[in-house]
Amino acid sequence: MPTHRETRLLPYSQGQVFDLVADVEKYPEFLPWCVACRIKARETPTRFTADMAIGFKMVREKFTSRVTIARPDKITVEYLDGPFKYLVNTWEFKPTTGPDGKPATAVEFYLEFEFRSKLLQSIIGLLFEEAVRRMVAAFETRAAVLYASANSPAS
């Protein structure tokens, strides 16, 4: 079962990075292999159910998750339905100071899953590390697009 844990230091505020990850309906605009994402139901102000469709070459799968938002520190994704046996995904956001002495955010990303299908599991198993690195990098690139000018000295 593939597992990935990664920490990235981003030169943006905790709130900015949190809001980027929490805005799941924008994922298809920048996240590799995410072909659709929509919020099905808002259960509480801090919890919603979302559908995400992922596609790679000839494989396309949809799954449903419950997303719990603990602003501004943590986002937890609880798998509900779809092609997985299970899926665990968490994001933690910790304010810190960057190497330049300016405020920054340490983002801790954790993902673990297993597909029900042995075929899908074997395909993803070969590509997992690279796929997750690309996904995390896509969030980092999106943050730069959205926030770099807001954090520049000219602003």
URURTA-V465466 format. One record per residue. N is the residue number from 1. RES is the residue in one small letter. PHI is phi in whole degrees, -180 to 180 (NA if undefined). NEAR is the number of other C-alpha atoms within 8 Angstrom. Layout:
[[N RES PHI NEAR] [N RES PHI NEAR]]
//
This chain:
[[1 m NA 5] [2 p -64 8] [3 t -136 8] [4 h -142 10] [5 r -131 8] [6 e -149 7] [7 t -121 8] [8 r -125 7] [9 l -102 9] [10 l -114 10] [11 p -83 9] [12 y -130 12] [13 s -69 10] [14 q -57 13] [15 g -64 7] [16 q -63 10] [17 v -68 12] [18 f -59 13] [19 d -61 8] [20 l -60 9] [21 v -71 8] [22 a -72 8] [23 d -85 8] [24 v -63 9] [25 e -68 9] [26 k -91 8] [27 y -52 11] [28 p -61 12] [29 e -73 5] [30 f -144 9] [31 l -90 10] [32 p -56 8] [33 w 71 8] [34 c -89 12] [35 v -97 9] [36 a -163 11] [37 c -156 14] [38 r -144 9] [39 i -85 11] [40 k -82 8] [41 a -155 7] [42 r -99 9] [43 e -80 8] [44 t -146 6] [45 p -62 6] [46 t -116 8] [47 r -147 11] [48 f -145 14] [49 t -107 13] [50 a -134 13] [51 d -104 13] [52 m -130 12] [53 a -110 12] [54 i -117 11] [55 g -144 11] [56 f -148 7] [57 k 54 5] [58 m -95 5] [59 v -99 6] [60 r -140 9] [61 e -135 9] [62 k -120 10] [63 f -142 12] [64 t -117 12] [65 s -136 12] [66 r -104 12] [67 v -109 12] [68 t -113 10] [69 i -109 10] [70 a -112 8] [71 r -61 7] [72 p -106 8] [73 d -96 10] [74 k -154 12] [75 i -127 13] [76 t -119 10] [77 v -111 11] [78 e -110 10] [79 y -69 11] [80 l -116 8] [81 d -158 8] [82 g 141 8] [83 p -84 10] [84 f -95 11] [85 k -74 8] [86 y -161 8] [87 l -151 11] [88 v -125 11] [89 n -144 11] [90 t -136 12] [91 w -126 11] [92 e -122 10] [93 f -124 14] [94 k -124 9] [95 p -66 10] [96 t -155 8] [97 t -118 10] [98 g -77 12] [99 p -62 5] [100 d -88 5] [101 g 84 6] [102 k -92 8] [103 p -59 11] [104 a -150 14] [105 t -132 17] [106 a -89 12] [107 v -107 12] [108 e -106 12] [109 f -113 12] [110 y -133 12] [111 l -143 11] [112 e -145 11] [113 f -157 12] [114 e -147 11] [115 f -77 11] [116 r -68 9] [117 s -78 8] [118 k -64 7] [119 l -64 6] [120 l -60 9] [121 q -61 11] [122 s -70 8] [123 i -65 8] [124 i -67 8] [125 g -55 8] [126 l -72 6] [127 l -109 8] [128 f -55 9] [129 e -59 7] [130 e -66 7] [131 a -63 8] [132 v -68 9] [133 r -59 8] [134 r -64 9] [135 m -64 10] [136 v -63 8] [137 a -63 8] [138 a -65 11] [139 f -67 12] [140 e -64 9] [141 t -65 8] [142 r -62 9] [143 a -61 13] [144 a -63 8] [145 v -63 8] [146 l -78 8] [147 y -117 10] [148 a -58 9] [149 s -69 8] [150 a -69 7] [151 n -99 8] [152 s -75 7] [153 p -59 4] [154 a -72 3] [155 s -79 6]]
//
